Every structure is written in structure tokens, then in C-alpha cells.
């Protein structure tokens, strides 16, 4: 499986929401150029939800959300073809690390692919550290 890192929504959201923008997120975006990133299938739905909720709360306009979707679609992201075994693996990692299955899907993918995890989520970053997965992009 190719990819320079696994991308969590906490980082990609910072690219779309002005009030979450930061230098660490920009550095992760710059790091995508050589190898791209891996994302679990859940990433697309999570990003859609982040944008919808940001629109509802007046943090982003519908036009800006549309533009974010367009720009995210141009990034060199590869969807993990994990298949049916995803449920078992995510559940195991979640249980062992006190994470939600959603967050565990990112950690499990980084563990399986042997690449760093880009996240701003503190609990997820701590669990990654315990599992020997390098975390990048911390603000």
C-alpha cells in the first residue's frame, strides 16, 4: 500500500475552516506532494459532516464548502481498500486503546500501512504513540 501518511479529518478540516487553520496543518498539506496520503473510507463521510455542521453553525458559507469539496477532491488521497475485515480490526484497536471505532480506523490503517498518522486529536495521538506509530502535524 502506498502513501506517505494516514490523514485524519482533524487535519483536513483545518484546511477548510478558517478558524481552525494553522501552520501544522499547512505543513501536512505540503508533505502530501511526494507520496500522497491514505484515508479510511470513513474519511469522506466525516469530512462531509464537518462541512455540513460548519455550514449550519455559520462557520463557512455553502459556496466555501463546495469549494472545499472540490479542492479536497484534487488532493492525492487514496482510499483504503480494507474490505470486510475492517470491522474486526477497527473494533480490536478501539477496544485496546480506548478509542471510538471511527478514530481507531485511522490508527489501524497507519499501523497496517507502516506510515505516520497526521492528527490533531489528542487521544488518537496518544494511542498512536503507545502503538509505536509516529504522529505528524501536531500544532
Residue, then its C-alpha position, 0 to 999 in steps of 0.5 A: x500500500x502506498x502513501x506517505x501518511x494516514x490523514x485524519x479529518x482533524x487535519x483536513x478540516x483545518x484546511x477548510x475552516x478558517x478558524x481552525x487553520x494553522x501552520x501544522x496543518x499547512x505543513x501536512x498539506x505540503x508533505x502530501x506532494x511526494x507520496x500522497x496520503x491514505x484515508x479510511x473510507x470513513x474519511x469522506x463521510x466525516x469530512x462531509x459532516x464537518x462541512x455540513x455542521x460548519x455550514x449550519x453553525x455559520x462557520x463557512x458559507x455553502x459556496x466555501x464548502x463546495x469549494x472545499x469539496x472540490x479542492x479536497x477532491x484534487x488532493x492525492x488521497x487514496x482510499x483504503x481498500x480494507x474490505x470486510x475485515x475492517x470491522x474486526x480490526x477497527x473494533x480490536x484497536x478501539x477496544x485496546x486503546x480506548x478509542x471510538x471505532x471511527x478514530x481507531x480506523x485511522x490508527x489501524x490503517x497507519x499501523x497496517x500501512x507502516x506510515x505516520x498518522x497526521x492528527x490533531x486529536x489528542x487521544x488518537x495521538x496518544x494511542x498512536x504513540x503507545x502503538x509505536x506509530x509516529x504522529x505528524x502535524x501536531x500544532 
